[in-house]
Amino acid sequence: MAETGRSDLVVVGAGAAGLYAALTAANAGASVTLISATALAESASYWAQGGLAVSLAADDSPSLHLEDTITAGRGAGRASAARVLCAEANMVLRDLTELGVAWDRDRHGRPALGLEGGHSKRRIVHAGGAATGRRITRALSAKAAESPLITVREDTRVDSLLSDGDHCRGIHISTGESVHARAVIFATGGAAAMWKRTSNPRGTIGRGLVVAHAAGAALADLEMVQFHPTALAMGGDRDGMLVTEAIRGEGAVLVDADGQRFVDELAPRDVVALAIHERLQDTGAESVALDMRSVDPRLFPNVFKSLLECGIDPATELVPVAPAAHYVMGGIQTDLNGQSTLPGLFAVGETACTGLHGANRLASNSLTECFVFGRRAALASLEAMPGRSGPVTVVDCPGPVLPSDATREALWANAGLLRNREGLESLLGDEHPLARLVALSALTREETRGAHRRSDFPDTRADLAGFHSSLLEGQTPAIVRWDPSESDPASISAPQLS
Ligand SMILES: Cc1cc2nc3c(=O)[nH]c(=O)nc-3n(C[C@H](O)[C@H](O)[C@H](O)COP(=O)(O)OP(=O)(O)OC[C@H]3O[C@@H](n4cnc5c(N)ncnc54)[C@H](O)[C@@H]3O)c2cc1C
């Protein structure tokens, strides 16, 4: 096995979570290899529009933020993780400011706060209007590039992990080389581009989930996929382009073909997305309209500019929108320090599942999560001291890497806003490993909860509150309750799959 290098830490992924984890570890004196399949500024993080949720306003507090997060999670959120997020958000915001992120400010010089669905207070901190992700990733990439302790490898894909049988010992990359390390942090992002209609960049295909699962890390809640209500619906390259929720916070309304409003635009995402989906099913239309004519274009210069480039003038015209796969709440199961069930492997950001989002992510909690848990995992990973090591081998990982059009269509049709057993079972024969894993998870949860709707199990079951689906290589999929100490999930039922 060719060894290209050895670092204290390998961080895989250079979105918000990976960049911040790498910088935190380097700041603590560790040598870091930062690996990204795409160029530093081409992650989902780069495209984030609204901002990050932080309780800053005089009438706000971490406990109100916590309440909103738990409410949005629909009884499946892990309170301890949500508590950490809300309590540490202010600290990482200060750190990001010191790292050079220039937030939009109000006339008093304080960060300007936006409002998004499901938030009871204004608490969305943003930069450059709706260019928050771009501003943050640019600032952090510049710092990473200039750090003498961080070695950056762009356009390099991690295809498998190195293992000594018990511990993750490094990574294996597509060129055939290996990098050995004391610990590996996966910050490989979500998987929403596995679905045909998506707001995500095409590379967001959850490869990290497949690699981690093959190496023996548990995955949790993969059935929990959030569909953003307002993605541009006009076909072509720009189909799925996100029109940020913050625009509805500033007064934009949704209307159907008859010009009638049909939903509270600031209800949580699952409620708004399902209301649109049902309206489309009832009318046979392909989109509803977002009326943003009352919104001040100066608040969202990038959104207005992008829509104008698509031939729509939102100052005078209605914008056609429909739901699109946006965010996967599930992922590599971790504790509150990002430690997965595989020693030596940590996960942070969208690829991780701390349980924080439950069955429905509260808008703008994901960037905050990237920073809060990215920092925690970086610090915890440096304390991970592997024991005696046996021979290190590359763990095989199933392909294909890229989803075919057929897989993306099948996921949209059978694991979309509305699902049933028959459709999900059809995915078990899909060629793509992640499509099969999503179906296995979804089949274990025989209820409707949050972003997840089962037409054959329309009710939310009180006895499944606090339960998480769990997939471990070689074991029967299970639905498990994470116990009160929340570090040792206890399996109490494992429904049979027919
Ligand atoms: C259009 C859009 C708008 C959004 N707006 C907001 C918002 O306003 N607020 C908010 O909180 N959230 C928002 N989100 C969600 C949020 O942006 C993401 O959840 C978050 O940025 C994920 O960050 P990440 O660092 O976990 O992953 P990403 O930013 O997706 O980065 C993943 C990285 O991993 C790399 N990678 C993946 N697989 C491999 C591999 N096998 N080998 C090597 N590298 C690999 C990729 O190249 C990339 O560098 C938005 C998402 C989208 C798509």
The ligand as an SDF file (V2000), in Angstrom:
LIG
                    3D

 53 58  0  0  0  0  0  0  0  0999 V2000
  -28.5110   25.9510   -1.7770 C   0  0  0  0  0  0  0  0  0  0  0  0
  -28.3450   25.6710   -0.3330 C   0  0  0  0  0  0  0  0  0  0  0  0
  -28.6170   26.6490    0.6220 C   0  0  0  0  0  0  0  0  0  0  0  0
  -28.4460   26.3830    1.9790 C   0  0  0  0  0  0  0  0  0  0  0  0
  -28.6580   27.3820    2.8730 N   0  0  0  0  0  0  0  0  0  0  0  0
  -28.3950   27.1510    4.1880 C   0  0  0  0  0  0  0  0  0  0  0  0
  -28.4910   28.1940    5.1440 C   0  0  0  0  0  0  0  0  0  0  0  0
  -28.7840   29.3430    4.8220 O   0  0  0  0  0  0  0  0  0  0  0  0
  -28.2180   27.9090    6.4450 N   0  0  0  0  0  0  0  0  0  0  0  0
  -27.8730   26.6580    6.8540 C   0  0  0  0  0  0  0  0  0  0  0  0
  -27.6420   26.4430    8.0470 O   0  0  0  0  0  0  0  0  0  0  0  0
  -27.7780   25.6560    5.9590 N   0  0  0  0  0  0  0  0  0  0  0  0
  -28.0220   25.8740    4.6510 C   0  0  0  0  0  0  0  0  0  0  0  0
  -27.9050   24.8590    3.7480 N   0  0  0  0  0  0  0  0  0  0  0  0
  -27.4130   23.5560    4.2330 C   0  0  0  0  0  0  0  0  0  0  0  0
  -25.9480   23.7200    4.5260 C   0  0  0  0  0  0  0  0  0  0  0  0
  -25.3620   24.5310    3.5390 O   0  0  0  0  0  0  0  0  0  0  0  0
  -25.2470   22.3630    4.5470 C   0  0  0  0  0  0  0  0  0  0  0  0
  -25.9210   21.4780    5.3940 O   0  0  0  0  0  0  0  0  0  0  0  0
  -23.8420   22.5360    5.0690 C   0  0  0  0  0  0  0  0  0  0  0  0
  -23.1910   23.5850    4.3840 O   0  0  0  0  0  0  0  0  0  0  0  0
  -23.0750   21.2430    4.9240 C   0  0  0  0  0  0  0  0  0  0  0  0
  -21.7420   21.5320    5.1950 O   0  0  0  0  0  0  0  0  0  0  0  0
  -20.6810   20.3610    5.2840 P   0  0  0  0  0  0  0  0  0  0  0  0
  -19.3990   21.0140    5.5990 O   0  0  0  0  0  0  0  0  0  0  0  0
  -21.1960   19.3300    6.1890 O   0  0  0  0  0  0  0  0  0  0  0  0
  -20.6690   19.7240    3.8270 O   0  0  0  0  0  0  0  0  0  0  0  0
  -20.4160   20.3760    2.3850 P   0  0  0  0  0  0  0  0  0  0  0  0
  -20.4110   21.8350    2.4250 O   0  0  0  0  0  0  0  0  0  0  0  0
  -21.3800   19.7060    1.4790 O   0  0  0  0  0  0  0  0  0  0  0  0
  -18.9580   19.8970    2.0310 O   0  0  0  0  0  0  0  0  0  0  0  0
  -18.6770   18.5540    1.7740 C   0  0  0  0  0  0  0  0  0  0  0  0
  -17.2480   18.4310    1.3610 C   0  0  0  0  0  0  0  0  0  0  0  0
  -16.8980   17.0470    1.3410 O   0  0  0  0  0  0  0  0  0  0  0  0
  -16.2080   16.7490    0.1450 C   0  0  0  0  0  0  0  0  0  0  0  0
  -16.3850   15.3200   -0.1170 N   0  0  0  0  0  0  0  0  0  0  0  0
  -17.5280   14.6080   -0.1890 C   0  0  0  0  0  0  0  0  0  0  0  0
  -17.2520   13.3030   -0.3910 N   0  0  0  0  0  0  0  0  0  0  0  0
  -15.9100   13.1960   -0.4480 C   0  0  0  0  0  0  0  0  0  0  0  0
  -15.0110   12.1190   -0.6430 C   0  0  0  0  0  0  0  0  0  0  0  0
  -15.4460   10.8620   -0.7970 N   0  0  0  0  0  0  0  0  0  0  0  0
  -13.6900   12.3800   -0.6810 N   0  0  0  0  0  0  0  0  0  0  0  0
  -13.2140   13.6450   -0.5190 C   0  0  0  0  0  0  0  0  0  0  0  0
  -14.0290   14.6980   -0.3120 N   0  0  0  0  0  0  0  0  0  0  0  0
  -15.3470   14.4800   -0.2830 C   0  0  0  0  0  0  0  0  0  0  0  0
  -16.8190   17.6940   -0.8720 C   0  0  0  0  0  0  0  0  0  0  0  0
  -15.9600   17.8350   -1.9910 O   0  0  0  0  0  0  0  0  0  0  0  0
  -16.9180   18.9620   -0.0210 C   0  0  0  0  0  0  0  0  0  0  0  0
  -15.6650   19.6010    0.0320 O   0  0  0  0  0  0  0  0  0  0  0  0
  -28.0540   25.1020    2.3830 C   0  0  0  0  0  0  0  0  0  0  0  0
  -27.7900   24.1120    1.4380 C   0  0  0  0  0  0  0  0  0  0  0  0
  -27.9170   24.3880    0.0960 C   0  0  0  0  0  0  0  0  0  0  0  0
  -27.6170   23.3210   -0.9110 C   0  0  0  0  0  0  0  0  0  0  0  0
  1  2  1  0
  2  3  1  0
  2 52  2  0
  3  4  2  0
  4  5  1  0
  4 50  1  0
  5  6  2  0
  6  7  1  0
  6 13  1  0
  7  8  2  0
  7  9  1  0
  9 10  1  0
 10 11  2  0
 10 12  1  0
 12 13  2  0
 13 14  1  0
 14 15  1  0
 14 50  1  0
 15 16  1  0
 16 17  1  0
 16 18  1  0
 18 19  1  0
 18 20  1  0
 20 21  1  0
 20 22  1  0
 22 23  1  0
 23 24  1  0
 24 25  2  0
 24 26  1  0
 24 27  1  0
 27 28  1  0
 28 29  2  0
 28 30  1  0
 28 31  1  0
 31 32  1  0
 32 33  1  0
 33 34  1  0
 33 48  1  0
 34 35  1  0
 35 36  1  0
 35 46  1  0
 36 37  1  0
 36 45  1  0
 37 38  2  0
 38 39  1  0
 39 40  1  0
 39 45  2  0
 40 41  1  0
 40 42  2  0
 42 43  1  0
 43 44  2  0
 44 45  1  0
 46 47  1  0
 46 48  1  0
 48 49  1  0
 50 51  2  0
 51 52  1  0
 52 53  1  0
M  END
$$$$
